[in-house]
Amino acid sequence: MSYQNILSNTDNGITTITINRPSKLNALNKATIQELHDAFNEANKNKDTKVIIITGCGEKAFVAGADISEFADFDVKQGKKLAANGQELLFDFVENLSTPVIAAVNGFALGGGLELAMSAHFRIASDNAKMGLPEVSLGVIPGYGGTQRLPQLVGKGRAMEMVMTAGMIDANQALDYGLVNHVTTQEELIPLAEKIAGKIMRNSSVAIKAAIKAVNANYKDGVDGFKTEIKQFGKCFGTEDFKEGTTAFLEKRKAAFPGK
Ligand code: COA
């Protein structure tokens, strides 16, 4: 598939999706959101893709937010639709993907950019990264899940402060908050993401899929995460990966998971 606003490249089990609008600091317009949906969907279905890395093009920004020029004249109905469509197409979609998604935050991750990073299963950042939810400075609130995922990741008080001040935190503060798992130099960011992806790929993709479902269940309204865990745990016993993993352990060899 060819894209106008993003790049997607698959190599050694890793699909790297790069948002490619550096002149607009990779701001998410409607077309980019649709292309990201398509690229994530395609990667998730691709048997060669074991891990997805999402990052931004250029040295300045991961994503500087939703494209303000596109919604500045929206009314109430259009505003609601913008958030609903975006959440369904991209943010919820990424969070619930069965393939692990790592956000490699290479610069500004603001508004929809931080919301996209927070939809990924976890985040790493370069030391020049800056993160924030500046929406209230524009007279609006985060609409792509930011009011929900930021408190989940950093706690209510820190999230409230970030949202209310519309301020930015730097990479080290994000690390301290638990918003990102690792901080490194810009040059080392993608190699680090690939190194972590390599560790993930050694494990059973079927079990990882089940683990994503179980962990995410904790954050879904009306869903009992413990029950989801029991169900997913049980299902693993019927997989070829489980037979291979346990047999390999008992035979003191490395598992070669069929991914089934
Ligand atoms: N939507 C649309 N365009 C954006 C954008 C966004 N969220 N963020 C940056 N851009 C555009 C700028 O309009 C500018 O385009 P132009 O050259 O055609 O005028 C270009 O990207 C470069 O941005 P600029 O503001 O000149 O860079 P800077 O280094 O001075 O400032 C930021 C960087 C990130 C601090 C600043 O761009 C900014 O505050 N962006 C908006 C962040 C935001 O509020 N996001 C939440 C949206 S809900």
Boltz pocket constraint, residues with backbone or C-beta under 6 A from the ligand:
constraints:
  - pocket:
      binder: B
      contacts: [[A, 22], [A, 23], [A, 24], [A, 25], [A, 27], [A, 64], [A, 65], [A, 66], [A, 67], [A, 68], [A, 69], [A, 108], [A, 110], [A, 111], [A, 112], [A, 134], [A, 135], [A, 138]]
      max_distance: 6.0
